[in-house]
């Protein structure tokens, strides 16, 4: 088991979404849901970006589809690993906290469950900076101008 966890950079995730034909806010919501905390991250981000209900439903459906597969498949594969290795893998690879608890805590059991939960909850803390930053700086929508910049531009135009 490697000592580090490798995460795909956001540019690659956006590129994959574009390649698969996922557009706009749905791509952002799926990326946040996959990278952080499933439906909780999608709901928190939706409040900031004001995505359409259909895009939110698509993102949540996508995340929960993968969660179902993870809850069923991960414990079967995980018995090839040591409990802490499985806990790290489940905590980083499964999208939603409830699915981590189901796969690692109940289906696999032992120390793997508590280890996976700590890893997952640590990942969940990333909701805070993502929501605080909102969409500013993403290629789809540049960072909003501050009110002061707008006032300065309107004065210079006069």
HELIX and SHEET records of a PDB file:
HELIX    1   1 UNK A   10  UNK A   19  1                                  10    
HELIX    2   2 UNK A   24  UNK A   32  1                                   9    
HELIX    3   3 UNK A   33  UNK A   37  3                                   5    
HELIX    4   4 UNK A   39  UNK A   49  1                                  11    
HELIX    5   5 UNK A   53  UNK A   78  1                                  26    
HELIX    6   6 UNK A   83  UNK A   93  1                                  11    
HELIX    7   7 UNK A   97  UNK A  100  1                                   4    
HELIX    8   8 UNK A  101  UNK A  108  3                                   8    
HELIX    9   9 UNK A  111  UNK A  124  1                                  14    
HELIX   10  10 UNK A  126  UNK A  133  1                                   8    
HELIX   11  11 UNK A  147  UNK A  157  1                                  11    
END                                                                             
